[in-house]
Amino acid sequence: CPGFPSPGCATAAPPGSPFSVSVTGNASEVSYGGTVLINCSTTCADPNAIGGVETSLTKEEAARGCGWLAVRLNNVTEPLSEVLCFFTCFGQRNTSVFRMLAYGKCPLRPAPPVTLRCSAAPSRPPRLQLRLRSHRLPPTPWQDGPLSLELTAHEEDDGDEFVCEAQLLRGGPLALRVQSPEVPSRCHRIPAALPEPPQLQAPVRLEAGTAANASCRVVGAFPAEDAHFALVLDGRSLDVAVTEAGDTLTASTRLSPRTAGLQELNCTVAVGAAARTARAQLHVYRFPAPVLELSPVPAGGEVTVTCRAAAAEPPAVRLQLRDADGGVLAEGPQPQLELRLVAQREDDGRWFGCRASLAVGDGTVTKDTEARLAVLCESCTCPESGPCEPKMWLWGGNPNCLLVPTGCPHPSLSLFPPKDMPEMEASSCPSNRTWLQGTREALSCGATGNPTPTVTCARDGATVSTHRPELVTRSRAGTYLCNATNSLGTRSRLITVRVEYEPSLTESGCPAHRTWVEGEWRELACRAEGDPAPSTRCTRDEGPPSAGGGRAVSRSDAGRYTCRATNKHGSALRSVYVSVEYEPSIGEAGCPARRLWVEGTAAELGCNASGNPLPHVACTKLGDPHAPPASPNVTRAHAGTYQCRATNAHGSALRNITITVEYSPVAVSLRVVPSANVSRGASFSVECRAEGLPAPTFGWALPPAPNLRFGADNRSVAVARAAAANRGVYTCTASNRHGRRAGSVVVRVDGDRLALLVSLGVLGVVTVLGLAAAGIYYLKTTACKKGEYNVRDAEGTSEGARLDGDIPSATQGRFAHRQGLAPRLAWAGGPQRRRGHEDPRAGRAVMMLSPR
């Protein structure tokens, strides 16, 4: 064996020298059922070292020599095999592990046919049918009586389920689930068994003699029940516990290394012939805590503070000697640090720390030890008899070691309690306190000193209790002055108390009613009280949500909001109503630009404007310095253009309104051209004029004659070659939708005085009847305006026709009969009504007489 002495040869290596063990094989992967030759060797210098191989496989020793042996492994069928090689050298045992993989598809052992039987035993109802089905095979046909199915098990049948179903011809199906027998042998292909490598989780550093957890996880192993985990730390197999969660398997173990050094942790997962391995490095170290040594010393004496490191592996330890403020008093890589100082009275209780740092792998491990220095005072124990006179004596210049008797037979150093000024440490009397409102707290403050000091605390000159808990309110927040006093003096400390409380929303910080002006830049701010400072958010109760931050105000911002203030102690709610004011505006809906009034109706110029606050609206007539006379009813003087102004605190708006006043015909006048006294055979015309809005239409009542010709607008009647038939009363009636008015004139055609008198008499009768008809019409019109009668509804009916015929029918009949003319009544159109006013384009009623 090259490198090793032959049996019986001497060696110069002493016992206890380190040695290693290694193992190799002619192949790490072998086909199913193959053979592998293993060589196991050691560097041990002992020629009598004992070695061997441990494995579950069939083995035979092939050869052996000085520090080595060869073993042949036959019929390797396990998917993952481990071979442990060991040697014992001078009483110390070392090992090494060799792993190999058996690949390929294992032959399926022949299996007898599997017979599945489906029956309804012990009793079978009549007309019962059975069938068998599975996930892989199609269902058998329904048939009566017991049903059997024989099949030969194959690899793909592993885990398949068969179901026996029964049904009655008159009922619903009944199902009985039957599990098929397990397939005798199963093998799995490597590519589908472990789709992902295992994941190893373990600490990077671990102290020898301690324990830590490690785990190995694999995802997608199939079948999971065949998965095998092997965790090995530095050649030593570890016990594992495997858990399953979904398609994940996790093997957990406990690491407890006993030796220091860099060790390898391996996790191998095998399913069938597939195997995967994950590796991790573990730095194992030994690191005892450092030792800090210091002894009590009398005041004025020298003390040595020692910081010492114990043996560690690896040995690279660095020390620090530290003080209470974290300052470094001494530092170095040496195994021991020393600090010498002269102890003073103020050094009593002084804190020292010893820190040791060990570099392990890429990190550093630290451990600390601390101690306090005790400064001693001289004291004396006097015998029961004998002189022992006390005397004032300052030992070592320490003014606190005062009473030391003279003639003391047994002087000694001890921790004789010295007199001490009061001290208030932060640990016993914190400078900052935080209390919660509603709890009970006391302003406690501890102090040290000899004699024991008395502690009092006050705020603004008022003393407060430091022992009895009291109810915490916001008024207790503030700064307190605490004094600790004894015979040697007084120490003071300021204490700040903060009282935390849940939020509250008040009117001062969050007004419940807000008035904004449209267009201004505003933010719905709500300031809450609370400690810690609450966060406040406001949301719209209805409508679109409120946008955060400031923005230009619009009318849509008006409404109710809910503001919530929150801190860690609770929350508070408050409702806020926002009103948005804006300048006036006048629209067509509330203030139409064109109005149609009727003379005699109630006069009211209404104009509604929008705005907040509600605007004041005033209207004046344009171009007329004098306002129309005050009148409860509409007159023609109200017609014209008015300007309405709406005003509030934020501005004004203007709108022009045109008013048209309609009225019934007035001032009907007739004129005979050239004269009312006409010579026989001469021509003349009668013209009729009248005022009214809408413009009136004209109708005539006149003596029947064949030589009458009406004008185009019916305003005039022309007579050519006047005859006796043309003399008489000519009556013109002007009409519009609001009423009618008649006027008459008498035309004389060369007649005698008697005829003239008769004509004048007839004219008088016609005039009286016309005036009576006009009075009746006025009364009816007035009644219509009061809701008793609607004359406009009567126009175009038989009543309307009678109103137009105020001239007595007897007179008309007399004229018609005498002249051989028949009256013809022509009625053109009827009233057209529009909402709120009458259309000036309404139809006209015209009565004309014409030859038959």
PADOLO-598625 format. One record per residue (C-alpha): x, y, z; residue in three letters. Coordinates in steps of 0.001 Angstrom, whole numbers, padded with zeros to 6 digits, always signed. Example, Ala and Ser with C-alpha at 12.3 -4.5 7.8 and 13.67 -1.06 7.14 Angstrom:
REM residues 2
+012300-004500+007800Ala/+013670-001060+007140Ser/
This chain:
REM residues 852
+000000+000000+000000Cys/+001803+003122-001159Pro/+002296+005656+001592Gly/+001821+003164+004403Phe/+004397+001071+006256Pro/+004282-002669+005762Ser/+002933-004885+008567Pro/+005267-004920+011470Gly/+007236-001848+010354Cys/+008007+000793+012957Ala/+006545+004322+012821Thr/+007670+007517+014402Ala/+004197+009085+014685Ala/+003154+009370+018323Pro/-000182+008070+019573Pro/-002974+010660+019431Gly/-001807+012206+016156Ser/-004707+013211+013880Pro/-005610+010850+011053Phe/-008273+010637+008338Ser/-010375+007946+006662Val/-011370+007951+002978Ser/-013492+005648+000835Val/-013772+005409-002957Thr/-015537+003145-005421Gly/-015108+002206-009028Asn/-018565+003730-009696Ala/-020997+005937-007790Ser/-023897+004985-010098Glu/-024660+001387-010988Val/-027393-000258-012996Ser/-030079-002102-011116Tyr/-028590-005384-009703Gly/-024988-004458-010608Gly/-021669-004824-008638Thr/-019405-002103-007133Val/-015840-002437-005757Leu/-015181-000254-002678Ile/-011712+000790-001396Asn/-011444+002021+002211Cys/-008132+003500+003505Ser/-006680+005555+006388Thr/-003688+007793+007161Thr/-003289+006245+010615Cys/+000380+005496+011412Ala/-000533+002462+013521Asp/+000132-000659+011409Pro/-002321-002554+013592Asn/-005213-000175+012987Ala/-008503-002051+012649Ile/-010855-001091+009797Gly/-014025-002351+008210Gly/-017143-001570+006113Val/-020775-001351+007295Glu/-023619-001580+004760Thr/-027050-003157+004258Ser/-025997-004575+000890Leu/-024488-007979+000220Thr/-020711-007633+000576Lys/-017544-009735+000356Glu/-013999-008750+001247Glu/-011822-008676-001857Ala/-008443-007755-000334Ala/-006827-006169+002734Arg/-003505-004535+003434Gly/-001674-002136+005710Cys/-004190+000696+006362Gly/-006635-000312+003605Trp/-009169-002920+002524Leu/-011267-003630-000559Ala/-014872-004836-000469Val/-017100-005994-003349Arg/-020833-005126-003177Leu/-023052-007498-005162Asn/-026641-007220-006487Asn/-027115-003497-005748Val/-030890-002987-005907Thr/-031507-000197-003378Glu/-032109+003146-005113Pro/-029743+004954-002712Leu/-027113+003050-000732Ser/-024645+004210+001910Glu/-021369+002428+002738Val/-019678+003394+006013Leu/-015896+002907+006148Cys/-014250+003085+009602Phe/-010790+002747+011183Phe/-009725+002767+014854Thr/-006292+004343+015408Cys/-004711+004306+018895Phe/-008195+004016+020371Gly/-009791+006834+018314Gln/-012390+005991+015643Arg/-012921+007939+012377Asn/-015398+007204+009587Thr/-016163+008127+005989Ser/-019295+007497+003898Val/-019617+006459+000265Phe/-022995+006808-001517Arg/-024109+005216-004739Met/-027232+005224-006851Leu/-028889+002235-008503Ala/-030634+003391-011678Tyr/-032873+001844-014312Gly/-036370+000352-014273Lys/-036925-002530-011918Cys/-038673-005564-013397Pro/-042259-005963-012250Leu/-042681-009284-010606Arg/-045376-011389-012243Pro/-048653-010955-010416Ala/-051640-013260-010467Pro/-054814-011926-012044Pro/-056972-009805-009738Val/-060655-010710-009605Thr/-063149-008034-008543Leu/-066621-009206-007564Arg/-069688-006976-007224Cys/-072802-008459-005620Ser/-075842-007513-003492Ala/-075412-010291-000911Ala/-076802-011452+001417Pro/-080237-010618-000085Ser/-080822-009288-003532Arg/-084000-007268-004248Pro/-085829-008171-007430Pro/-084972-006259-010576Arg/-081585-005134-009188Leu/-078806-004466-011685Gln/-075055-004091-011053Leu/-072015-002696-012849Arg/-068309-001962-012183Leu/-066397+001186-013136Arg/-063011+002816-012429Ser/-061191+005990-013363His/-059098+004211-016004Arg/-061425+001559-017432Leu/-064836+002176-019034Pro/-067838+000972-016963Pro/-069189-002510-017575Thr/-072780-002872-018904Pro/-075605-003108-016367Trp/-076545-006718-015694Gln/-078574-008790-013236Asp/-076981-010836-010474Gly/-073396-010852-009213Pro/-070776-009281-011459Leu/-067093-010325-011659Ser/-064196-008583-013419Leu/-060777-010200-013831Glu/-057719-008139-014739Leu/-053935-008421-014587Thr/-052195-005763-012496Ala/-049872-003383-014333His/-047693-000547-013173Glu/-050235+002055-014237Glu/-052915+000358-012073Asp/-051160+001494-008904Asp/-053677+003350-006744Gly/-056609+002900-009121Asp/-060058+002657-007481Glu/-063023+000534-008523Phe/-066656+001324-007700Val/-069538-001142-007592Cys/-072857+000516-008466Glu/-076344-000917-008059Ala/-079676+000396-009299Gln/-083314-000629-009077Leu/-085402-000211-012157Leu/-087936+001879-010182Arg/-085549+003735-007913Gly/-082476+005900-007927Gly/-078957+004458-008047Pro/-077268+003139-004927Leu/-073461+003253-004804Ala/-071085+001019-002859Leu/-067409+001947-003026Arg/-064960-000987-003186Val/-061179-000424-002947Gln/-059207-002581-005349Ser/-056428-004777-003897Pro/-053004-003165-003787Glu/-050794-003816-006798Val/-048093-006257-005577Pro/-045120-004263-006827Ser/-044563-000664-007867Arg/-041627+001010-009611Cys/-041277+004640-010625His/-039255+006376-013259Arg/-036506+008772-012032Ile/-037448+011871-014114Pro/-040967+012046-012645Ala/-040034+011182-009050Ala/-038061+014272-007872Leu/-038777+017312-010062Pro/-036978+019703-007668Glu/-033817+019432-005531Pro/-034187+019429-001737Pro/-033815+022652+000254Gln/-031632+022450+003345Leu/-032136+024926+006189Gln/-029572+024893+008993Ala/-027595+027388+011097Pro/-024267+028621+009762Val/-022564+028688+013198Arg/-023178+026489+016209Leu/-021351+026191+019508Glu/-020154+022725+020455Ala/-022244+021258+023234Gly/-025383+023176+022186Thr/-028218+022069+019931Ala/-030098+023607+017024Ala/-032809+022558+014607Asn/-032286+021797+010921Ala/-034729+020785+008204Ser/-034680+019442+004670Cys/-037647+020095+002394Arg/-038521+018668-001007Val/-041437+019584-003270Val/-043215+017293-005731Gly/-041766+013917-004653Ala/-043926+011098-006076Phe/-045074+008887-004669Pro/-044566+010693-001365Ala/-044863+007552+000743Glu/-041796+006097-000992Asp/-039570+009100-000334Ala/-036553+008376+001849His/-034540+011088+003680Phe/-030943+010705+004849Ala/-029369+013555+006880Leu/-025687+013138+007718Val/-023509+015509+009754Leu/-019783+014955+009394Asp/-020326+011272+008506Gly/-022805+010686+011321Arg/-026383+009812+010389Ser/-029053+011865+012131Leu/-032524+010877+013278Asp/-035241+012585+011235Val/-038988+013158+011546Ala/-040823+013549+008227Val/-044015+015593+007862Thr/-046173+016067+004773Glu/-048081+019210+003767Ala/-049673+019089+000336Gly/-046960+018143-002166Asp/-044156+019150+000240Thr/-042222+016743+002461Leu/-040104+018105+005317Thr/-037556+016146+007348Ala/-036583+017735+010668Ser/-033615+016865+012863Thr/-031670+018147+015844Arg/-028021+019170+015433Leu/-025827+018697+018509Ser/-022182+018535+017388Pro/-019627+017491+019976Arg/-016409+018540+018234Thr/-015362+021936+016867Ala/-014415+022616+013282Gly/-015944+022985+009835Leu/-018479+020201+009296Gln/-020638+019298+006302Glu/-024371+018652+006601Leu/-025836+016556+003779Asn/-029492+015877+002977Cys/-030257+013193+000403Thr/-033795+012424-000775Val/-034499+009282-002777Ala/-037704+008091-004440Val/-037340+004804-006180Gly/-034183+005058-008258Ala/-034126+008888-008175Ala/-032043+010740-005600Ala/-030970+014335-005032Arg/-028615+015813-002439Thr/-028257+019241-000802Ala/-025205+020288+001222Arg/-024468+022998+003795Ala/-021387+024041+005780Gln/-021661+024243+009590Leu/-019007+026117+011602His/-018797+024461+015024Val/-016845+026407+017654Tyr/-015957+026308+021346Arg/-016161+029668+023087Phe/-016388+029914+026907Pro/-017410+033245+028387Ala/-014543+035574+029395Pro/-013517+036003+033020Val/-013464+039415+034754Leu/-011511+039547+037999Glu/-011367+042405+040535Leu/-011201+042328+044366Ser/-012517+044730+047010Pro/-009881+047324+047916Val/-009642+050004+050581Pro/-010015+053572+049485Ala/-006666+054861+048316Gly/-005397+051385+047485Gly/-004434+050047+044068Glu/-006727+047593+042316Val/-006024+045436+039256Thr/-008906+044716+036869Val/-008228+041587+034811Thr/-010122+040501+031645Cys/-009139+036976+030655Arg/-010281+034666+027845Ala/-010649+030923+028240Ala/-009479+028429+025610Ala/-011550+028635+022399Ala/-011680+026851+019061Glu/-010708+028453+016773Pro/-008281+030254+019058Pro/-008587+033762+017511Ala/-010166+035603+020468Val/-010041+039390+020860Arg/-010683+041076+024255Leu/-012058+044461+025289Gln/-012150+045991+028783Leu/-015040+048473+028875Arg/-016574+051001+031248Asp/-020211+051785+032010Ala/-020500+054314+029162Asp/-019302+051794+026567Gly/-015842+053304+026371Gly/-012938+050941+025691Val/-010351+050995+028514Leu/-008086+048320+026975Ala/-008195+046130+023850Glu/-006104+043487+022186Gly/-005819+039954+020767Pro/-003849+038700+023770Gln/-005511+036168+026076Pro/-005507+038573+029067Gln/-005943+042327+029627Leu/-005083+044184+032859Glu/-005960+047663+034129Leu/-004441+049145+037313Arg/-005978+052117+039138Leu/-006060+053745+042605Val/-009467+053216+044165Ala/-011265+056331+045339Gln/-014465+056580+047265Arg/-016363+057532+044125Glu/-015150+054308+042500Asp/-017336+052257+044832Asp/-019854+050416+042639Gly/-018015+051322+039431Arg/-019002+049044+036532Trp/-016475+047162+034433Phe/-017158+044887+031438Gly/-015088+042250+029720Cys/-016032+041448+026120Arg/-014579+038574+024112Ala/-015037+038333+020324Ser/-014447+035195+018242Leu/-014330+035185+014436Ala/-016293+032156+013163Val/-016650+031773+009413Gly/-017856+035059+007917Asp/-019262+036352+011225Gly/-018262+037176+014766Thr/-019542+035767+018061Val/-019287+037913+021213Thr/-019722+037152+024905Lys/-019689+039585+027849Asp/-018955+039422+031559Thr/-019462+042327+033980Glu/-018587+043180+037608Ala/-018604+046115+040013Arg/-015776+047412+042189Leu/-016278+047547+045966Ala/-014227+050175+047864Val/-013717+049222+051534Leu/-013559+051344+054714Cys/-011557+050411+057824Glu/-013593+049276+060830Ser/-012823+047749+064210Cys/-014464+045104+066345Thr/-013969+046006+070050Cys/-013646+043296+072691Pro/-016310+043017+075353Glu/-013867+044435+077941Ser/-011080+046858+077464Gly/-010587+050358+076311Pro/-012291+051237+073059Cys/-012546+054986+072763Glu/-013973+056323+069537Pro/-011941+058898+067701Lys/-012523+060919+064533Met/-010101+059528+061975Trp/-009901+059914+058258Leu/-008479+056688+056788Trp/-007027+056919+053363Gly/-008334+060440+052966Gly/-011907+059141+052740Asn/-014213+061544+054607Pro/-016994+058987+054724Asn/-015021+056531+056835Cys/-015242+058515+060029Leu/-015763+056533+063230Leu/-012709+054360+063919Val/-012036+053686+067658Pro/-008521+054264+068986Thr/-006736+051420+070683Gly/-008637+048952+068558Cys/-007123+045511+069064Pro/-008617+044038+065893His/-008579+046547+063002Pro/-009875+045207+059703Ser/-011216+046254+056328Leu/-014869+045631+055697Ser/-017818+046997+053724Leu/-018622+049384+056531Phe/-021524+051452+055235Pro/-020206+054923+054533Pro/-022202+058106+054744Lys/-023421+059095+051339Asp/-024933+062092+049550Met/-028360+061338+048038Pro/-028367+060005+044503Glu/-031338+059541+042152Met/-030535+057134+039347Glu/-032461+057010+036067Ala/-033434+053404+036803Ser/-035256+054294+040039Ser/-036371+057820+039117Cys/-036925+058122+035343Pro/-036905+061641+033984Ser/-039715+060945+031485Asn/-043002+059225+032343Arg/-045933+058371+030074Thr/-049313+057785+031705Trp/-052735+056955+030256Leu/-055712+059054+031179Gln/-058154+057185+033392Gly/-055549+054931+035041Thr/-054084+055400+038505Arg/-050421+056334+038868Glu/-048063+057614+041563Ala/-045098+059894+040907Leu/-042664+057459+042512Ser/-038994+058381+042686Cys/-036331+056255+044417Gly/-033108+057662+045860Ala/-030004+056171+047490Thr/-027847+057650+050229Gly/-026713+057248+053844Asn/-028586+058332+055848Pro/-031599+057312+053802Thr/-032820+060429+051979Pro/-036348+061800+051997Thr/-037860+062324+048544Val/-040413+065047+047831Thr/-041839+066124+044498Cys/-043659+069346+043673Ala/-045124+071164+040718Arg/-045580+074921+040667Asp/-044847+074951+044387Gly/-047546+072372+045239Ala/-046304+069081+046744Thr/-047633+065864+045236Val/-047733+062349+046623Ser/-044965+059973+045556Thr/-046477+056817+047049His/-050276+056866+046708Arg/-051609+056190+043175Pro/-054077+058805+042005Glu/-056408+059090+039015Leu/-054565+060272+035909Val/-056076+063327+034248Thr/-054671+065676+031647Arg/-054015+068244+034348Ser/-051304+065993+035820Arg/-049153+066378+032704Ala/-046188+068698+033145Gly/-042748+069025+034733Thr/-042141+068131+038386Tyr/-039135+068887+040602Leu/-038135+066017+042895Cys/-035627+066534+045744Asn/-033811+063789+047677Ala/-032469+065154+051001Thr/-030424+063756+053907Asn/-028002+065238+056425Ser/-025265+065537+053826Leu/-027252+067542+051270Gly/-029899+067515+048556Thr/-030039+066161+045021Arg/-032672+067354+042535Ser/-034160+065808+039410Arg/-036685+067114+036900Leu/-039408+064669+035852Ile/-041602+065255+032817Thr/-044989+063519+032859Val/-046854+063001+029599Arg/-050519+062026+029770Val/-051851+060187+026732Glu/-055578+060096+026028Tyr/-058028+059117+023337Glu/-059052+061674+020672Pro/-061848+064219+021049Ser/-063359+066604+018512Leu/-064657+069902+019881Thr/-066324+072969+018395Glu/-063147+075016+018692Ser/-061021+072635+016638Gly/-063756+071180+014420Cys/-066734+073563+013993Pro/-069949+071718+013258Ala/-071160+074372+010790His/-068968+075841+008025Arg/-069867+078559+005526Thr/-067767+078633+002368Trp/-067940+080891-000691Val/-067943+079410-004158Glu/-064573+079772-005893Gly/-062536+080193-002716Glu/-059707+077765-001901Trp/-060767+075748+001130Arg/-059926+072504+002957Glu/-062223+070603+005319Leu/-059826+070699+008251Ala/-060678+069203+011622Cys/-058198+069565+014492Arg/-058595+066888+017136Ala/-057262+066769+020646Glu/-055472+063644+021780Gly/-052115+062204+022723Asp/-050494+060806+020633Pro/-051629+063357+018051Ala/-054626+061794+016268Pro/-054969+061412+012536Ser/-058199+062965+011228Thr/-060165+062076+008109Arg/-063499+063476+006894Cys/-065843+061654+004485Thr/-069068+062714+002788Arg/-072244+061216+004241Asp/-073837+061027+000816Glu/-072907+061935-002688Gly/-069372+061932-004088Pro/-066534+061333-001606Pro/-064598+064303-000298Ser/-061258+064802-002009Ala/-058276+065223+000291Gly/-056373+068526+000512Gly/-057475+072010-000428Gly/-059367+072857-003601Arg/-061680+075443-005134Ala/-065131+075389-003537Val/-068114+074440-005704Ser/-071796+074182-004856Arg/-071540+070394-004901Ser/-069338+070589-001790Asp/-072334+071541+000332Ala/-073629+068769+002572Gly/-072960+066792+005708Arg/-069604+065189+006467Tyr/-068408+062796+009168Thr/-064941+063424+010596Cys/-063111+060655+012471Arg/-060040+061233+014662Ala/-057989+058159+015606Thr/-054964+057321+017720Asn/-053815+054149+019472Lys/-056180+054760+022392His/-059450+055095+020440Gly/-061369+057301+018030Ser/-063924+060132+018012Ala/-066618+061131+015502Leu/-068154+064510+014661Arg/-070675+065615+012057Ser/-069834+068747+010077Val/-072345+070598+007862Tyr/-070898+072691+005055Val/-072958+075486+003483Ser/-071713+077008+000205Val/-072686+080612-000550Glu/-072575+082013-004090Tyr/-073545+085106-006056Glu/-077032+085484-007568Pro/-078104+084286-010981Ser/-081381+084847-012855Ile/-082578+082224-015281Gly/-085387+081918-017761Glu/-087245+079377-015643Ala/-087645+081699-012663Gly/-087724+084964-014564Cys/-089053+084776-018178Pro/-087649+087510-020388Ala/-090980+088111-022158Arg/-094322+088567-020381Arg/-097831+089015-021789Leu/-100262+090804-019494Trp/-103938+091608-019992Val/-105316+094970-018991Glu/-107412+094772-015865Gly/-105797+091633-014430Thr/-103730+091670-011238Ala/-100374+093398-011779Ala/-097422+091464-010359Glu/-093910+091461-011859Leu/-092429+088277-010325Gly/-088746+087372-010804Cys/-087073+084522-008946Asn/-083292+084460-008580Ala/-080991+081749-007207Ser/-078162+082474-004804Gly/-076978+081927-001262Asn/-077874+083917+000792Pro/-081268+084360-000863Leu/-080935+087423-003134Pro/-083081+090553-002965His/-084697+091275-006355Val/-085784+094761-007469Ala/-087134+095714-010922Cys/-087272+099194-012585Thr/-088646+100323-015939Lys/-086021+101310-018494Leu/-086279+104703-020236Gly/-089006+105883-017878Asp/-087783+108012-014974Pro/-091210+107813-013493His/-092443+104433-012376Ala/-095906+103369-013547Pro/-098607+104536-011177Pro/-099327+102107-008408Ala/-102290+100043-009386Ser/-103557+096651-008290Pro/-104513+095893-011902Asn/-102629+096001-015193Val/-102827+099183-017211Thr/-101409+100055-020615Arg/-098802+102141-018848Ala/-097176+098939-017548His/-096008+097959-021051Ala/-092280+098340-021677Gly/-088859+096917-020755Thr/-087878+096420-017122Tyr/-084493+095652-015627Gln/-084467+093301-012610Cys/-081429+093225-010319Arg/-080798+090343-007859Ala/-078367+091209-005073Thr/-076781+089394-002125Asn/-073527+089722-000170Ala/-071480+088115-002962His/-072620+090109-005989Gly/-075568+090872-008253Ser/-077172+089721-011490Ala/-079218+091659-014088Leu/-081999+090571-016406Arg/-084206+092578-018814Asn/-087902+091732-019035Ile/-090209+092947-021812Thr/-093888+093272-020866Ile/-096590+093477-023480Thr/-100068+094618-022277Val/-103014+093437-024318Glu/-106397+095144-024045Tyr/-109832+095041-025629Ser/-110725+097524-028443Pro/-111320+101140-027421Val/-112093+104448-029101Ala/-114075+103095-032056Val/-114645+105993-034504Ser/-116366+106091-037911Leu/-115868+108674-040660Arg/-117965+109094-043836Val/-116038+110325-046794Val/-116788+112748-048259Pro/-119857+113430-046063Ser/-122602+111685-044205Ala/-125140+113586-046384Asn/-124892+111881-049731Val/-126645+112893-052929Ser/-128412+110197-054790Arg/-126116+108651-057356Gly/-122960+109819-055613Ala/-120313+107528-054117Ser/-119136+107500-050519Phe/-117220+105299-048064Ser/-117443+104674-044341Val/-114106+104134-042515Glu/-113841+102524-039069Cys/-110891+103001-036655Arg/-110218+101457-033232Ala/-107341+100774-030808Glu/-106665+097343-029256Gly/-103993+094682-028696Leu/-103909+092359-030413Pro/-105037+094476-033348Ala/-108816+094208-033599Pro/-110765+092811-036506Thr/-113820+094653-037806Phe/-117425+093647-038484Gly/-120231+095693-039893Trp/-123966+096061-039438Ala/-125360+098246-042278Leu/-128396+098670-044457Pro/-128635+095872-046981Pro/-127826+097043-050450Ala/-126344+095462-053558Pro/-123719+098150-054155Asn/-121590+097571-051065Leu/-117849+096839-051311Arg/-115677+096093-048289Phe/-112061+097074-047945Gly/-109241+094513-047855Ala/-108854+094706-044082Asp/-112588+095125-043545Asn/-111927+098553-042058Arg/-114066+100365-044647Ser/-117212+100024-046725Val/-117464+101717-050103Ala/-120787+102560-051815Val/-120983+103425-055499Ala/-123957+105350-056894Arg/-125790+105735-053661Ala/-129492+105043-053610Ala/-132221+105281-051038Ala/-131316+101744-049891Ala/-127963+103029-048795Asn/-129242+105425-046205Arg/-129422+104388-042595Gly/-127199+103461-039637Val/-123731+102101-040339Tyr/-122376+100234-037261Thr/-118738+099071-037014Cys/-117741+096532-034318Thr/-114004+096179-033424Ala/-113155+092793-031807Ser/-110156+090939-030407Asn/-109836+088053-027935Arg/-110270+090404-025005His/-113572+092057-026093Gly/-115367+094166-028635Arg/-116527+097791-029037Arg/-119078+099227-031530Ala/-119530+102645-033131Gly/-122282+103941-035495Ser/-122874+106701-037972Val/-126048+107729-039900Val/-125816+108232-043658Val/-128484+110308-045390Arg/-129172+109890-049102Val/-131506+112730-050370Asp/-134336+111528-048139Gly/-137201+113556-046588Asp/-137186+114752-043022Arg/-139540+111950-041929Leu/-137173+109364-043252Ala/-134411+111186-041501Leu/-136243+111103-038201Leu/-136994+107440-038625Val/-133337+106826-039305Ser/-132332+108830-036276Leu/-134788+106833-034190Gly/-133400+103584-035506Val/-129894+104874-034820Leu/-130818+105651-031244Gly/-132264+102173-030726Val/-129177+100550-032246Val/-126887+102670-030098Thr/-128760+101740-026902Val/-128714+098075-027793Leu/-124977+098293-028642Gly/-124199+099904-025313Leu/-126237+097245-023534Ala/-124372+094475-025325Ala/-121038+096067-024449Ala/-122075+096276-020774Gly/-123154+092650-020733Ile/-119850+091665-022354Tyr/-117859+093650-019808Tyr/-119709+091986-016949Leu/-119037+088586-018424Lys/-115380+089466-019009Thr/-115015+090580-015401Thr/-116690+087389-014228Ala/-114252+085405-016350Cys/-111311+087071-014683Lys/-112786+086179-011302Lys/-113242+082526-012276Gly/-117025+082760-012828Glu/-117008+082723-016627Tyr/-114301+082282-019234Asn/-115153+084436-022169Val/-112154+083208-024147Arg/-113543+079672-023911Asp/-116852+080973-025185Ala/-115352+082525-028298Glu/-115876+080378-031306Gly/-119109+078878-029867Thr/-122725+079846-030320Ser/-122400+082151-027324Glu/-119485+083860-028959Gly/-121513+084346-032088Ala/-124300+085968-030120Arg/-121814+088296-028453Leu/-120770+089414-031881Asp/-124366+090104-032814Gly/-125167+092786-030289Asp/-127130+094686-032935Ile/-130786+093626-032572Pro/-131705+090906-034964Ser/-135052+092579-035595Ala/-133313+095605-037033Thr/-130982+093476-039128Gln/-133919+091455-040327Gly/-135788+094585-041178Arg/-132879+095841-043240Phe/-132363+092529-044924Ala/-135995+092005-045678His/-136497+095443-046979Arg/-133464+095378-049255Gln/-133796+091772-050269Gly/-130484+090882-048551Leu/-129854+087966-046237Ala/-127307+088311-043378Pro/-124199+086043-043605Arg/-122076+085515-040555Leu/-118398+084729-041201Ala/-116349+083583-038100Trp/-112652+083368-038688Ala/-110726+081262-036228Gly/-110975+080837-032467Gly/-108789+081667-029524Pro/-105396+079987-029230Gln/-104213+079601-025644Arg/-100644+079363-024327Arg/-099530+078589-020780Arg/-099204+081703-018665Gly/-100378+084258-021298His/-102475+084695-024417Glu/-100858+084434-027819Asp/-101097+087785-029561Pro/-101459+085829-032794Arg/-104812+084405-031658Ala/-107579+084089-034153Gly/-110029+086866-034929Arg/-113809+086838-035023Ala/-115187+088812-038027Val/-118804+089317-038953Met/-119498+090541-042488Met/-122713+091095-044379Leu/-122547+090445-048099Ser/-125070+089951-050904Pro/-126527+086550-051112Arg/
